[in-house]
Amino acid sequence: MTDSRMYAAPSATPATGAGWAWMLAYGLLSVGLSVLAFLDPFAATYAATMVVGALFIAAGLVSLVAGWAGRGHEGRGYAIGFGVLSLVVGLLMAFNPVSGAVSLTVMVAVWLGVRGALEIGLGARFRRGRGLMIALGVVNLLLAVYVFATLPWSAATLPGYILGISFVFGGVASVASALNHRKGAPAFAVPES
């Protein structure tokens, strides 16, 4: 047997610590964006709705082109139908962001409710940690009920707050990784305690 490390190119692995400043800049930018999202959750909701709408429009256009170009393919009708549906949803979100924000909020509430129910069911089967898992499920179910009960007002801010939470956690993780990487740890490695 041979050692595969003998044949690895020495320049294949980037130097430890290289690029830490870019990781730090990304993390700080993410934390800054999270602050803006928390200060003006309505604007963050509007931005999130527009981005999701643009993604639907892009998916719709690509699917329409694929369906149109895929003559003789058995999935052609599906591709065209999916393209039209995605394009309509994307255009509605882009030109009526309030309805798009409501749709995003309803999807979050449904996700929370289904997740909560699954967590309660799973927690009931646990031997250890049963109480924590069931409590998490109950919290998620209560959050789903709260979001549904406060519609449409929650739709104006909830996606913005979710975006802010995502940015703050991603930013803090990136800043911590950048500082560890600067000290010589591999990028995004778990810090040694």
PEBELJO-V940649 format. One record per run of one state. SS is the DSSP state (H for helix, E for strand, C for the rest). FROM is the first residue (numbers start at 1). TO is the last residue. If there is no record, write none. Layout:
SS/FROM/TO + SS/FROM/TO
This chain:
C/1/3 + H/4/7 + C/8/9 + H/10/12 + C/13/19 + H/20/39 + C/40/40 + H/41/69 + C/70/75 + H/76/95 + C/96/96 + H/97/125 + C/126/129 + H/130/149 + C/150/152 + H/153/156 + C/157/157 + H/158/182 + C/183/193
